[in-house]
Amino acid sequence: QFYTHAHSFTHTHTVLHTRTHSFAHTRTRAHTHSFTHTHCRGRAVTAAVPMVMACRRRYGDAVREMDESVGTILRELQKQGIANNTLVFFTSDNGAALNSAPKQGGSNGPFLCGKETTFEGGMREPAIAWWPGHVPAGQVSEQLGTLMDLFTTSLALAGLQPPTDRQLDGIDLSPVILQNKLIDRPVFYYRGNELMAVRAGLYKAHYWTWSNSWEELARGINFCPGQNVTGVTTHDQRDHSIQPLLFHLGRDPGEKYPISFSSREY
């Protein structure tokens, strides 16, 4: 439905209003309990796609449908002649859910755990900015960002000032998107209202660790299947606020080897 509304919005507003400015928002999902349109069911198994996709069953169908939907919207923007005036930003709100893996869930590659946690597998997602004539094709950035940055960035690209009557968490990423600059900034990892971890540069400090409860684990729910790291992927909430667990994500993206408290680096 989000895809259908976005497609309709793009066509209607271009025809009835102006070709100078365009905005379209679409959202879809590929969670463990995936619901796909009937014409997409089973396609990930029969189509010429990697076997890792084929064995994901309905999850794979949902990913394939999402890919198809995004492609349709991009083609519509080009058809209407407004691609050069439209920024398309593709990302996710969390890492893949693993509690139904490996048959139904996604994969977070080398990163620890999945959705619902504040480990890298639950929080780190790729992002793609598409804006012909503005964002060079093939450009790669190592910038650390959050979804909260999209609000501030959108205002800047529209030539608007952010509100001054409140503190905003997001920063303007337009210099990153348009000029491939890097902005040094920290990122705070929350689970509910609890500050779990902080990242600065390539270092990440965990003040609390918790995957999911023993009660959930007993029912077969596991946010970190096959990824037990002693003292890190804990099933009770561990307080490390006096001596946070520190990881260097450049050397250890899987958060498996905490830096020694007695080391000079720590």
Legacy VTK file of the C-alpha trace (Angstrom):
# vtk DataFile Version 3.0
C-alpha trace
ASCII
DATASET POLYDATA
POINTS 266 float
0.000 0.000 0.000
2.838 2.434 0.791
4.334 1.672 -2.612
0.966 2.207 -4.355
0.393 5.542 -2.598
3.918 6.745 -3.401
3.534 5.813 -7.063
0.143 7.557 -7.271
1.404 10.631 -5.389
4.378 11.021 -7.703
2.226 10.834 -10.839
-0.687 13.000 -9.624
1.346 15.822 -8.099
3.653 16.035 -11.077
0.769 16.335 -13.538
-1.424 18.693 -11.510
1.161 20.966 -9.922
4.760 21.540 -10.914
7.856 19.815 -12.157
10.118 21.999 -10.006
9.753 20.232 -6.658
8.763 16.710 -5.834
8.456 14.724 -2.634
7.424 11.120 -2.244
7.636 8.867 0.803
7.301 5.131 0.681
7.834 2.512 3.350
7.867 -1.220 3.094
9.209 -3.965 5.286
10.899 -7.324 5.260
10.402 -8.542 8.826
10.322 -12.147 9.925
6.532 -12.282 9.640
6.454 -11.059 6.051
3.299 -10.480 4.026
3.806 -10.353 0.290
1.443 -9.797 -2.591
0.294 -13.025 -4.218
2.178 -12.304 -7.439
5.460 -12.216 -5.477
5.036 -15.347 -3.361
7.490 -18.089 -4.178
9.456 -15.948 -6.621
12.569 -15.820 -4.462
12.727 -19.610 -4.629
12.161 -20.005 -8.356
13.899 -16.900 -9.684
17.576 -16.711 -10.580
18.708 -15.292 -7.240
21.458 -16.407 -4.834
20.657 -19.499 -2.776
20.894 -17.470 0.438
17.784 -15.630 -0.797
16.032 -18.749 -2.016
16.244 -20.500 1.371
14.639 -17.514 3.166
11.174 -18.435 1.862
8.639 -15.666 2.445
11.299 -13.315 3.799
13.097 -13.659 0.480
9.826 -12.986 -1.345
9.379 -9.774 0.677
12.909 -8.567 -0.130
12.354 -9.274 -3.818
9.027 -7.425 -3.782
10.639 -4.452 -2.049
13.348 -4.346 -4.715
10.718 -4.457 -7.441
8.683 -1.673 -5.796
11.659 0.655 -5.455
12.581 0.075 -9.093
9.040 0.922 -10.196
9.082 4.208 -8.272
12.468 5.191 -9.706
11.243 4.480 -13.223
8.157 6.613 -12.589
10.308 9.533 -11.415
12.352 9.261 -14.607
9.220 8.920 -16.750
7.742 12.099 -15.242
11.020 13.974 -15.762
11.483 14.819 -12.096
14.338 12.472 -11.154
16.827 15.368 -11.061
14.588 17.202 -8.566
13.934 14.271 -6.254
16.201 12.832 -3.585
15.490 9.170 -2.904
16.988 7.858 0.337
16.815 4.114 0.937
17.632 2.642 4.347
16.114 0.687 7.251
15.049 1.393 10.819
16.942 -1.586 12.249
19.025 -4.598 11.348
17.456 -7.835 10.232
15.394 -9.812 12.749
17.056 -13.137 13.518
14.601 -14.795 15.887
13.188 -16.911 13.033
16.538 -17.525 11.317
17.832 -19.279 9.350
14.688 -20.281 7.435
12.626 -17.100 7.718
14.854 -14.341 9.120
17.413 -12.126 7.490
21.180 -11.942 7.911
23.373 -9.212 9.367
26.612 -10.625 8.005
29.545 -10.207 10.404
27.646 -8.022 12.868
26.474 -9.214 16.265
22.830 -10.167 16.919
19.807 -8.560 15.268
16.744 -6.401 15.614
15.666 -5.522 19.180
19.280 -5.276 20.392
21.785 -2.412 20.481
24.604 -4.531 19.100
25.750 -3.699 15.580
23.529 -6.340 13.977
20.496 -4.643 15.478
21.465 -1.056 14.769
23.744 -0.848 11.736
22.101 -0.549 8.320
23.337 0.497 4.904
21.890 3.580 3.217
21.661 4.624 -0.423
21.121 8.204 -1.637
19.913 8.524 -5.249
19.668 11.948 -6.858
20.765 12.108 -10.510
22.828 15.195 -11.268
23.565 15.820 -7.590
24.883 12.614 -6.016
27.706 11.037 -8.088
27.037 7.421 -9.008
29.259 4.928 -7.205
30.280 7.343 -4.441
30.912 5.580 -1.109
30.862 7.255 2.313
31.944 6.012 5.743
29.787 8.648 7.453
28.000 7.617 10.643
24.374 8.708 10.518
20.975 8.041 12.050
17.414 8.190 10.738
16.938 11.291 12.897
19.342 13.083 10.536
16.836 12.837 7.671
14.597 15.517 9.204
17.392 18.065 9.550
18.907 17.126 6.194
15.561 17.463 4.383
15.053 20.941 5.818
18.527 22.010 4.684
17.980 20.682 1.152
14.663 22.541 0.998
16.354 25.770 2.110
14.544 25.837 5.444
15.866 26.450 8.941
15.220 23.870 11.686
13.053 24.955 14.640
14.985 26.744 17.381
12.562 26.075 20.245
13.814 22.518 20.838
16.991 20.440 20.825
17.270 18.296 17.702
19.153 15.002 17.720
19.660 14.878 13.960
22.369 16.727 12.050
22.463 18.012 8.478
24.036 15.364 6.250
23.721 17.342 3.016
27.522 18.032 2.901
28.024 14.254 3.137
25.484 13.430 0.429
26.426 16.206 -1.995
30.143 16.723 -1.332
31.199 13.421 0.245
32.474 15.190 3.360
32.842 13.460 6.735
31.320 14.878 9.910
32.698 13.785 13.278
29.800 13.074 15.602
28.847 10.637 18.383
25.861 8.298 18.186
23.837 7.153 21.199
22.231 3.696 21.313
19.000 3.492 23.302
16.776 0.538 24.138
13.557 2.039 25.364
14.607 4.866 27.677
17.892 3.213 28.671
21.163 4.470 27.204
22.882 1.209 26.290
25.945 2.299 24.329
27.777 5.242 22.758
29.854 5.290 19.600
32.594 7.849 18.880
34.605 7.263 15.727
35.379 3.551 15.496
35.069 3.021 19.250
31.848 1.803 20.835
31.298 1.651 24.596
28.560 -0.556 26.054
27.204 0.739 29.370
24.589 -2.008 29.526
24.376 -5.353 27.714
21.295 -7.456 27.102
20.128 -9.616 24.236
16.781 -10.980 25.426
15.437 -12.535 28.617
15.902 -16.084 29.854
12.108 -16.465 29.767
12.003 -15.604 26.057
14.957 -17.880 25.360
13.112 -20.758 27.038
10.259 -20.178 24.574
12.644 -20.404 21.634
13.027 -16.655 21.057
16.653 -15.715 20.503
17.837 -12.370 19.129
21.407 -13.683 18.735
21.085 -17.276 17.433
24.458 -19.000 17.200
26.293 -15.850 18.286
26.909 -16.269 21.998
29.714 -13.992 23.247
30.430 -14.606 26.941
29.718 -11.545 29.066
28.377 -9.623 26.070
25.236 -11.292 24.687
23.753 -11.610 28.171
20.195 -12.761 28.902
19.955 -10.568 31.961
20.625 -6.839 31.966
24.277 -6.277 32.914
25.426 -2.909 34.218
28.853 -1.877 32.879
28.518 1.829 33.615
31.574 1.875 35.932
33.763 0.097 33.374
32.029 0.085 29.972
32.808 -2.723 27.539
34.838 -1.056 24.804
35.146 -2.327 21.227
37.054 -1.075 18.190
34.575 -1.652 15.360
37.251 -1.293 12.695
39.174 -4.309 13.986
36.244 -6.092 15.568
32.954 -5.296 13.791
31.350 -8.362 15.374
31.893 -7.030 18.938
33.467 -10.284 20.057
36.650 -9.033 21.736
36.290 -6.272 24.358
39.401 -4.139 24.759
41.162 -5.026 28.003
40.462 -2.681 30.912
44.179 -2.704 31.738
45.346 -1.860 28.228
46.752 1.499 27.287
44.165 1.803 24.518
41.299 1.496 27.020
LINES 1 267
266 0 1 2 3 4 5 6 7 8 9 10 11 12 13 14 15 16 17 18 19 20 21 22 23 24 25 26 27 28 29 30 31 32 33 34 35 36 37 38 39 40 41 42 43 44 45 46 47 48 49 50 51 52 53 54 55 56 57 58 59 60 61 62 63 64 65 66 67 68 69 70 71 72 73 74 75 76 77 78 79 80 81 82 83 84 85 86 87 88 89 90 91 92 93 94 95 96 97 98 99 100 101 102 103 104 105 106 107 108 109 110 111 112 113 114 115 116 117 118 119 120 121 122 123 124 125 126 127 128 129 130 131 132 133 134 135 136 137 138 139 140 141 142 143 144 145 146 147 148 149 150 151 152 153 154 155 156 157 158 159 160 161 162 163 164 165 166 167 168 169 170 171 172 173 174 175 176 177 178 179 180 181 182 183 184 185 186 187 188 189 190 191 192 193 194 195 196 197 198 199 200 201 202 203 204 205 206 207 208 209 210 211 212 213 214 215 216 217 218 219 220 221 222 223 224 225 226 227 228 229 230 231 232 233 234 235 236 237 238 239 240 241 242 243 244 245 246 247 248 249 250 251 252 253 254 255 256 257 258 259 260 261 262 263 264 265
